[in-house]
């Protein structure tokens, strides 16, 4: 059966869905992606710290990233176009979650779940941490969890472009326009309206609008709890060698990782009471001076003499309900699909979410990984999917 699919949002998630749909031999139809800014100047995909981990506390998030890491490892063959193989610069140096005495029971519980799902993660006591990472201070640390394999970081913008190029090579049409509303008949959407007065008709419609997904859902009167939340990333340099450094998450939430031999990036999520929606993408330099630098120097004494470098800000598409993705069909609007609210996990989950939504669109069911725990219905039922490892 011929089907016309319209995707609002051409970032990593929207482009991954498009790529998987047109790669499915059973698909017959067209795919149109509406993307208002093909330069992706404010896209989360381009401004993210672009990391991937399997150290989650919910099975669905673990499995999303287990597929994600395999996808990134083999992306050259998966998304090759005319013999050109994309490279996203994957570095598998691992994540190191550090826990205080108060947080150690949660870390140990998470570790047991992760091991049960085949995650290669090592639980380490302070002496083992000190022996493995001589540059690390373990003051106030009860234990740590180190991802031995299957975790690290990559170039998120290259991943976005690889999905986009692959999709376009298979006939996906990208429209540089701003969507402004839906046309409906009964319980179905029949078209997307554009700012220029044109309309894009279709059979199925996907909301992959990233930080602006809540506004898109609002065109239908749907209260989708996804908001644009600013996150700042700061670069710095350290003259002292910090060898074999993973991405480190301090008990207070400050994180840092290498970016080359002597350069690092770092960040922290603001307090919940100081995290408003839709802040301008201006860097909060006081955050580095007042919060990040003291925490960095406390955890790595060599960072007392660091040299600040560049900084930038981007948006999380933040799910204010439970900080997990909202994926799948809407229960009332029968041809509307969500792929939203990943709260900083979108890039690492893009391959698995792209595959899953494509399966729904083409086959009507999930055929690989069951993503029903992420369905929209949990919001209306007030049943949050609790993820304890939110960074």
C-alpha positions as CSV (number, residue, x, y, z in Angstrom):
1,X,0.0,0.0,0.0
2,X,1.3,3.4,-0.9
3,X,1.7,5.8,2.0
4,X,2.9,9.4,2.3
5,X,4.7,10.2,5.5
6,X,5.4,13.7,6.7
7,X,8.0,14.3,9.4
8,X,8.2,17.7,11.2
9,X,11.8,18.2,12.2
10,X,14.9,17.1,10.3
11,X,17.3,16.7,13.2
12,X,18.9,13.4,14.2
13,X,15.6,11.8,15.3
14,X,13.6,13.0,12.3
15,X,16.3,12.1,9.8
16,X,16.9,8.7,11.5
17,X,13.2,7.9,11.1
18,X,13.3,8.9,7.5
19,X,16.4,6.9,6.8
20,X,15.0,3.7,8.4
21,X,11.6,4.1,6.6
22,X,13.0,4.3,3.1
23,X,15.5,1.5,3.8
24,X,12.7,-0.9,4.6
25,X,12.0,-3.1,1.5
26,X,8.3,-3.2,2.5
27,X,7.8,0.5,2.3
28,X,6.0,1.9,-0.7
29,X,5.4,5.6,-0.7
30,X,7.0,9.0,-0.1
31,X,8.7,10.7,2.9
32,X,8.8,14.5,3.3
33,X,10.8,16.1,6.1
34,X,10.0,19.7,7.0
35,X,13.0,21.4,8.5
36,X,13.0,25.2,9.0
37,X,16.7,25.6,9.4
38,X,18.9,23.3,7.2
39,X,22.0,24.9,8.8
40,X,20.9,23.4,12.1
41,X,22.3,26.4,13.9
42,X,20.1,25.8,17.0
43,X,19.6,22.1,16.6
44,X,20.3,19.9,19.6
45,X,22.0,17.5,17.3
46,X,24.7,20.1,16.4
47,X,25.1,21.6,19.9
48,X,25.1,18.4,22.0
49,X,28.0,16.9,23.9
50,X,27.2,13.8,21.8
51,X,27.9,10.9,24.2
52,X,26.5,7.4,24.5
53,X,26.1,5.2,27.6
54,X,24.4,2.0,28.6
55,X,24.4,2.9,32.3
56,X,20.7,3.6,32.7
57,X,18.3,2.3,35.4
58,X,15.4,1.3,33.1
59,X,15.6,-1.7,30.7
60,X,14.2,0.2,27.7
61,X,16.9,2.9,27.9
62,X,19.6,0.3,28.3
63,X,18.4,-1.6,25.2
64,X,18.0,1.6,23.2
65,X,21.7,2.4,23.8
66,X,22.8,-1.2,23.3
67,X,21.5,-1.0,19.7
68,X,22.9,2.6,19.4
69,X,26.5,1.6,20.1
70,X,26.4,-1.2,17.6
71,X,24.9,1.1,15.1
72,X,27.6,3.7,15.6
73,X,30.3,1.1,15.4
74,X,29.1,0.0,12.0
75,X,27.7,3.2,10.6
76,X,30.1,3.3,7.7
77,X,28.6,0.3,6.1
78,X,25.0,1.0,7.3
79,X,24.8,4.6,5.8
80,X,27.3,4.5,3.0
81,X,26.1,6.5,0.0
82,X,27.8,6.0,-3.4
83,X,30.8,4.3,-1.7
84,X,31.3,7.2,0.8
85,X,31.2,5.8,4.3
86,X,30.4,8.2,7.1
87,X,32.6,8.4,10.2
88,X,31.3,9.8,13.4
89,X,34.6,9.6,15.3
90,X,33.4,7.2,18.0
91,X,35.6,7.0,21.1
92,X,34.8,4.2,23.5
93,X,36.5,5.4,26.7
94,X,33.5,4.7,28.9
95,X,31.4,6.5,31.5
96,X,32.4,6.6,35.2
97,X,29.6,7.3,37.6
98,X,30.8,8.3,41.0
99,X,28.6,7.8,44.1
100,X,28.6,9.4,47.5
101,X,27.8,7.2,50.6
102,X,24.2,8.5,50.2
103,X,24.0,7.5,46.6
104,X,25.9,4.2,46.7
105,X,22.9,1.9,47.2
106,X,21.2,3.4,44.1
107,X,24.4,2.9,42.0
108,X,24.8,-0.7,43.2
109,X,21.1,-1.4,42.3
110,X,21.6,0.2,38.9
111,X,24.7,-1.9,38.4
112,X,22.9,-5.1,39.1
113,X,20.2,-4.3,36.5
114,X,22.8,-3.3,33.9
115,X,24.7,-6.5,34.4
116,X,21.5,-8.5,34.0
117,X,21.0,-6.8,30.6
118,X,24.6,-7.7,29.5
119,X,26.1,-4.3,30.0
120,X,29.9,-4.5,30.5
121,X,30.2,-2.3,33.6
122,X,32.5,-2.7,36.5
123,X,31.7,-1.7,40.1
124,X,34.7,-0.2,41.8
125,X,35.6,0.7,45.4
126,X,37.6,3.8,46.2
127,X,41.0,2.0,46.3
128,X,40.3,0.5,42.9
129,X,39.4,3.9,41.5
130,X,42.5,5.4,42.9
131,X,44.6,2.6,41.4
132,X,43.0,2.9,38.0
133,X,42.8,6.7,37.8
134,X,45.8,8.2,39.7
135,X,44.7,11.7,38.8
136,X,41.2,11.3,40.5
137,X,40.5,12.3,44.1
138,X,38.1,9.8,45.8
139,X,37.3,12.1,48.8
140,X,33.7,11.6,49.6
141,X,33.3,8.7,47.1
142,X,31.8,5.4,48.2
143,X,32.0,3.6,44.9
144,X,32.0,4.1,41.2
145,X,30.7,2.3,38.1
146,X,32.8,2.2,35.0
147,X,31.5,1.2,31.6
148,X,34.3,-1.0,30.3
149,X,32.9,-1.2,26.7
150,X,30.0,0.2,24.8
151,X,30.2,3.8,26.1
152,X,31.9,6.9,25.0
153,X,31.3,9.9,22.7
154,X,31.1,10.8,19.0
155,X,30.4,13.6,16.6
156,X,26.7,14.2,16.8
157,X,26.5,16.6,13.8
158,X,28.2,13.9,11.6
159,X,25.6,11.4,12.7
160,X,22.8,13.8,11.8
161,X,24.3,14.5,8.4
162,X,24.9,10.8,7.8
163,X,21.2,10.0,8.4
164,X,20.1,13.0,6.3
165,X,22.4,12.2,3.4
166,X,21.3,8.6,3.4
167,X,17.6,9.5,3.5
168,X,18.0,12.0,0.6
169,X,19.9,9.4,-1.4
170,X,16.8,7.1,-1.1
171,X,14.4,9.8,-2.3
172,X,13.3,11.6,0.9
173,X,12.4,15.2,0.2
174,X,13.6,17.9,2.7
175,X,11.5,21.1,2.7
176,X,13.2,24.2,4.0
177,X,10.0,25.7,5.5
178,X,8.4,26.5,8.8
179,X,5.3,24.4,9.7
180,X,2.6,26.3,11.5
181,X,-0.4,24.0,11.9
182,X,-2.3,20.8,10.9
183,X,-5.4,20.3,8.8
184,X,-7.7,17.6,10.2
185,X,-10.8,15.6,9.3
186,X,-12.4,13.8,12.2
187,X,-9.7,12.1,14.2
188,X,-7.1,12.2,11.4
189,X,-4.6,14.7,10.2
190,X,-4.7,15.3,6.5
191,X,-2.0,17.9,6.0
192,X,0.6,20.2,7.5
193,X,0.2,23.9,6.9
194,X,3.3,26.0,6.1
195,X,4.1,29.6,6.8
196,X,4.1,30.4,3.1
197,X,0.5,29.3,2.8
198,X,1.3,26.0,1.2
199,X,0.2,22.6,2.6
200,X,1.9,19.2,2.7
201,X,-0.7,16.4,2.6
202,X,0.0,12.9,3.9
203,X,-1.2,9.7,5.4
204,X,1.0,9.6,8.6
205,X,2.6,12.5,10.5
206,X,5.5,12.4,12.9
207,X,6.3,15.0,15.5
208,X,10.1,15.1,15.6
209,X,10.4,18.8,16.4
210,X,12.9,18.5,19.2
211,X,12.7,21.3,21.8
212,X,9.7,22.7,19.9
213,X,7.7,19.5,20.0
214,X,5.3,20.8,22.6
215,X,4.2,23.7,20.3
216,X,3.6,21.3,17.4
217,X,1.5,19.0,19.7
218,X,-0.4,22.1,20.8
219,X,-1.8,22.7,17.3
220,X,-4.0,19.7,18.1
221,X,-4.8,20.7,21.7
222,X,-2.4,18.0,23.0
223,X,-0.5,18.9,26.2
224,X,2.9,17.3,25.4
225,X,5.3,18.0,28.4
226,X,8.3,18.8,26.2
227,X,10.1,22.1,26.7
228,X,13.3,23.8,25.5
229,X,15.8,23.8,28.4
230,X,19.1,25.5,27.9
231,X,22.3,23.6,28.7
232,X,25.8,25.1,28.6
233,X,28.9,23.3,27.6
234,X,32.3,24.7,28.6
235,X,35.8,23.8,27.2
236,X,39.0,24.0,29.1
237,X,42.6,22.9,28.8
238,X,44.8,21.1,31.4
239,X,48.6,21.0,31.1
240,X,48.9,18.0,33.4
241,X,48.3,14.7,31.5
242,X,45.0,13.0,32.5
243,X,45.4,9.6,31.1
244,X,42.7,7.0,30.2
245,X,40.0,9.5,31.1
246,X,36.4,8.4,30.7
247,X,33.4,10.6,30.8
248,X,33.1,11.3,34.6
249,X,29.9,12.1,36.4
250,X,30.5,13.5,39.9
251,X,27.9,12.8,42.6
252,X,26.7,16.4,42.4
253,X,25.9,16.1,38.7
254,X,29.0,17.9,37.2
255,X,30.4,15.9,34.3
256,X,33.6,16.2,32.2
257,X,35.3,14.3,29.4
258,X,38.3,14.6,27.2
259,X,38.2,16.3,23.8
260,X,41.6,15.4,22.4
261,X,44.8,15.1,24.4
262,X,44.8,18.1,26.7
263,X,41.4,19.6,26.1
264,X,38.2,18.8,27.9
265,X,34.5,19.7,27.9
266,X,32.2,19.9,31.0
267,X,28.7,20.8,32.1
268,X,26.0,20.4,34.7
269,X,22.2,20.6,34.7
270,X,20.8,23.6,36.6
271,X,18.8,23.1,39.8
272,X,15.2,22.2,39.0
273,X,14.1,25.5,40.6
274,X,16.3,27.5,38.2
275,X,15.7,25.9,34.9
276,X,13.1,27.9,33.0
277,X,11.8,27.2,29.5
278,X,13.1,28.9,26.3
279,X,16.0,30.8,27.6
280,X,18.1,32.4,24.9
281,X,21.2,30.4,23.8
282,X,23.5,32.7,25.7
283,X,26.3,31.1,27.8
284,X,25.9,31.4,31.5
285,X,29.6,32.0,32.3
286,X,28.9,32.3,36.0
287,X,27.9,28.7,36.0
288,X,31.5,27.7,35.2
289,X,33.1,30.1,37.7
290,X,30.8,29.4,40.6
291,X,29.8,25.7,40.2
292,X,31.8,23.8,37.6
293,X,35.4,24.9,38.3
294,X,35.3,24.3,42.1
295,X,33.7,20.9,41.5
296,X,36.3,20.0,38.9
297,X,39.2,21.0,41.0
298,X,37.8,19.1,44.0
299,X,37.6,15.9,41.9
300,X,40.8,16.3,39.8
301,X,43.4,18.4,41.7
302,X,45.2,19.1,38.4
303,X,42.1,21.0,37.2
304,X,42.8,23.8,39.8
305,X,45.2,25.2,37.1
306,X,42.9,24.6,34.1
307,X,42.6,27.3,31.4
308,X,39.0,28.1,30.2
309,X,38.4,27.9,26.5
310,X,35.3,28.2,24.3
311,X,31.8,27.6,25.5
312,X,28.4,27.2,23.9
313,X,24.7,26.6,24.7
314,X,22.1,24.3,23.2
315,X,18.7,23.0,24.1
316,X,17.6,19.8,25.7
317,X,14.1,18.7,24.4
318,X,13.3,18.2,28.1
319,X,10.4,16.0,29.1
320,X,9.2,17.7,32.3
321,X,7.1,14.6,33.2
322,X,9.8,12.0,33.6
323,X,12.8,12.9,31.5
324,X,12.3,10.0,29.1
325,X,11.5,9.8,25.5
326,X,7.8,9.9,24.3
327,X,7.6,7.5,21.4
328,X,4.8,6.0,19.4
329,X,1.3,6.7,18.1
330,X,-1.1,9.1,19.8
331,X,-4.2,7.2,21.2
332,X,-6.8,9.6,19.7
333,X,-5.2,11.1,16.6
334,X,-4.9,7.9,14.8
335,X,-2.1,8.9,12.3
336,X,0.0,11.0,14.6
337,X,3.3,9.7,15.9
338,X,5.7,11.1,18.6
339,X,9.4,10.9,18.8
340,X,10.1,13.6,21.5
341,X,11.3,14.5,24.9
342,X,14.6,12.6,25.2
343,X,16.0,15.1,27.7
344,X,19.6,14.8,26.5
345,X,19.5,11.2,25.3
346,X,18.3,11.9,21.8
347,X,21.5,11.5,19.8
348,X,22.5,8.2,21.5
349,X,18.9,6.9,21.1
350,X,18.3,8.1,17.6
351,X,19.2,4.9,15.8
352,X,16.9,2.7,17.9
353,X,14.1,5.2,18.0
354,X,14.4,5.8,14.2
355,X,14.2,2.1,13.7
356,X,11.2,1.7,16.0
357,X,9.1,4.5,14.7
358,X,9.9,3.3,11.1
359,X,8.6,-0.1,12.1
360,X,5.3,1.4,13.4
361,X,4.9,3.5,10.2
362,X,5.6,0.7,7.8
363,X,4.3,-2.4,9.6
364,X,2.1,-1.1,12.3
365,X,4.0,-2.8,15.1
366,X,7.4,-2.9,16.7
367,X,9.4,-5.7,15.2
368,X,12.7,-5.5,16.9
369,X,12.8,-3.6,20.2
370,X,9.5,-3.0,22.1
371,X,9.3,0.7,22.8
372,X,5.8,0.6,24.4
373,X,7.2,1.7,27.8
374,X,7.8,5.1,26.1
375,X,4.2,5.5,24.8
376,X,2.3,8.7,25.3
377,X,-0.4,7.0,27.4
378,X,1.8,6.9,30.5
379,X,1.5,10.7,30.8
380,X,-2.3,10.8,30.8
381,X,-2.3,8.0,33.3
382,X,0.3,9.8,35.5
383,X,2.6,6.8,35.5
384,X,6.1,8.1,35.1
385,X,8.9,5.9,33.8
386,X,11.4,6.6,36.5
387,X,15.0,6.9,35.3
388,X,17.5,7.3,38.1
389,X,20.5,8.0,35.9
390,X,19.6,11.4,34.4
391,X,22.7,13.5,33.5
